[in-house]
Amino acid sequence: DIDILKYRAEAEFLAGNYKEAGETYDKLIKADGKKPEYLNLRSISRAEAGDLTGALEDYKKSGETEKDFKSPGKLNALLSVGALMEKNGAIEDAMALYQEALTAGQKGARLYNQLGLLSMAKKDYDSALSYFDRGLSSEDSGEVPELLFNQAVAREYKGDFKEALTLMQKYVSVHGPDEAAEREITFLKTR
């Protein structure tokens, strides 16, 4: 029964039926206990379904039972809850949630990238650059190619056009050309 519920929840999630996936994780939790894996997956399902209260509650419950911040499920739950907060306009709450996780030991290029993007939205480019630098120094930096792009954009916003151009050219040499990067390079060459 447990295996069937796991497969069902995963299939519902992958099909984009997030509410149903959350309900299946409810059944799984009742049948097999409040395991961090289930709480994280239900948190993500609830976040995708737009249920911020439930998603945040599950993320916090998971944190009470799972202290390992290297768990991909924990990071995915954090980023899903934070993304829903951002979508709802609660930027400061998302920033506080990410900062709290960082203080508690959560790390990773995706988290640093989100912190950098939120800092840029607040026009705090020095903090943004610091987060992007930390993200690029992370073991998993290869999973987030936009870190280098975002670092170049933050430099541009600071008015450091020469360094921004160098970073954008590096981005293109490492990740290949794309329309946005080429547009940025063209712009930066005129500065």
N, C-alpha and C positions, 0 to 999 in steps of 0.2 A: 504493500500500500504506500509506503514512504517513497519508494522509487517511482511509482506511478505519479504521485503528487509532484515530485521533483520534475519529471519529464513534462507533465501537464503545465506546471507553472512556467517552465522555460519556453515551451511551445507558445503559450499565450503571450509571454513577454516578447518573443521574437516576432510574433504576428502583429505586435503593436496593440494588443488587448491588455493594456496596463492595469485597468481596474480589475479585470478578471484574474490577472496574474497575482495581484495583491490579495485577492480573496482566496486564491489557491494557496498562497504562502500563509494566510491565516490558518487554513486547515492543516498545513504542514507543521506549523508551529504548535498547534494544539496536539497533533499526533506525535511529534518528535522532539518537542521542547524548544525553548527560545535560544537556539543556536545563533551565534553571531552571523554566520553565513546567511541564514534565513532572514534575520532582521535586516541585514544589509540589502539583500535582494528585494525584500518587501519595501524598504525605504526607497530604493530606486524606482520600483514599480509605482509606488504612491506619488513620488515626485513627478514621474512621467505622466501620471494621470491628473496632476495638478493639485494634489492633496498635500499642501505644505505642512500642515499641523501633524498629520500622520507620518509623513516622511521624516520630519525632524525628530519626532518622538522615537521612531525606530532607529534612527541614526544614533541618538543619545543612548538608547537601551543597549545597542550593540557596543557602544563605547564602554558601558559598565561591565560587559562580559568579555570583551576582546580588547586587550591592551596593545596588541601587535599592530602598529600603524603601517607595517609593510604589507599588510593584506590588501590585495588589489580591490577586494569587495568593499573594504572600509573606505578607501580613497574614492572609489566610484560612487558610493553612497554620499560621501561628503560633497563631491563635485555636483552630483545630481540635486541635492538639497540646495546648495549654493546657487546653482544655475536657476532654479525655480525662484529663489529669493530675488536674484538679479532681474529675472523676467517680470516679477511682480513689483519691481522698482525699489526693493528693499536693499539697496546697494550697501549701506552701512552695516546692516545685519549680516549680509553675505561676507563682507570684509571681516567682521568680528568673528564669524564662524570659522573662516579660513585661518585667521590669526590664532584663534583658540586651538585649532588642530595643529598648527605649526608649533605653538608653544608646548603642546602635549607630545610632540615628537613626530608628527606626520611630515613627510617630506615627499619630494617628487617634482619632476619638471612640470607636470600638468597643474599642480597646486601653485607653484611659483609663477607660472604663466598667468593663471587667473588673478593672482594677487597683483601682478604687474599690470594687467589690463584694467583692473579696478582702480589702481593708482593712477594710471593714465587718464581714466575717465574723470578723476578728481583733479587732474592737471598737476599731480605730484610726480613729475617726471624723474626726479632723482630716486625716489622710492621704486618707481617702475623699473628703472634701469638696474637697481640693486636686485630686485626680484628676478628679472630676466637673466642677469649674470649668474645668480644662484641656480636658476633653472638650467642654464647652459652648462654649469659645473656638475649637475646631477648625473648619477649613473645612467638614468633613463632619458637623458636629454635627446637622444635620437628619436624617441617616440613623439616629440613635439617640435617638428621642424619650424613652426611659426615663431618659436622663441627668438630666433635670429632676425626674422622679419620684424617682429614687434620691437626688438631692441633698436633696430634701425629707425623705425618710426618714432620711438621715444627720443632718440638723438635728434631727429628732424624737428620735432616739436620744441626741443630745447634750443634750436637754432644752430646746432652743430652739424651743418650740412655736409661738410667734408667727411666727417666720421660716419654720418648716416649713409652717404654714398658708398664708402668703403664697405660697410656692413651689408648693404643691400647687394652689392656686387658679389660679396662673399656668399650671401644667401643663394644667389642665382648660380654661382659656381658649384655650390654643394648640392642644392636641391633642384637645379634646372630652372629654366626661365618659365615664368608665368605672367599673365597679363598685368596683374597688380604690381608685381615687382618691376616689370619693364616700365610701367607708367611712373613708378616712384623714381627709378633711375633717370628717366628722361627729365622729370621735374627737378631732381637734385642736381643734375648737371647744369641747370640754368641758374643755380644759386651761387 
